[in-house]
Amino acid sequence: MLARGVGEAQTARIGDQTGGRVGFFLHTDDFERDHAAMTAKGVRFVRPPAAERYGVVAVWDDFYGNLWDLLQPA
């Protein structure tokens, strides 16, 4: 079941439930392999791979504009 947005404030958030932040995480045990495979299949990465203190991460968006982290934890 999906709830309908009620009022202007809720309706304005439809499609932006996470406020522009990453809302989903796909963990991998081989970042380079999966990043290359996703790129080859047309996945659009909106932030390039970066080494962070918690691991290697790149951000991509899905068909609906949701942001995802492809993440290989440190």
KAZIWO-V712142 format. One record per backbone hydrogen bond with DSSP energy under -0.5 kcal/mol. NH is the residue of the N-H (numbers start at 0). CO is the residue of the C=O. E is the energy in kcal/mol with one decimal. If there is no record, write none. Layout:
NH:CO:E / NH:CO:E
//
This chain:
6:4:-0.5 / 9:5:-0.7 / 10:6:-2.3 / 11:7:-2.1 / 12:8:-0.6 / 12:9:-1.0 / 13:9:-0.5 / 13:10:-1.1 / 15:12:-2.9 / 18:15:-1.9 / 20:17:-1.3 / 22:66:-2.0 / 23:66:-1.3 / 25:68:-3.3 / 26:24:-0.6 / 27:70:-2.3 / 33:29:-2.2 / 34:30:-3.1 / 35:31:-2.3 / 36:32:-2.3 / 37:33:-2.6 / 38:34:-2.4 / 39:35:-2.4 / 40:36:-1.2 / 41:38:-1.7 / 42:37:-2.6 / 44:42:-0.7 / 45:43:-0.5 / 45:58:-1.9 / 46:58:-1.8 / 49:56:-2.1 / 51:49:-0.7 / 51:54:-3.3 / 54:51:-1.3 / 55:71:-2.1 / 56:49:-2.3 / 57:69:-1.5 / 58:46:-1.3 / 59:67:-2.2 / 60:43:-1.5 / 61:65:-2.0 / 64:61:-1.8 / 67:59:-3.0 / 68:23:-2.2 / 69:57:-3.0 / 70:25:-2.6 / 70:68:-0.7 / 71:55:-2.6 / 72:70:-0.6 / 73:53:-2.4
//
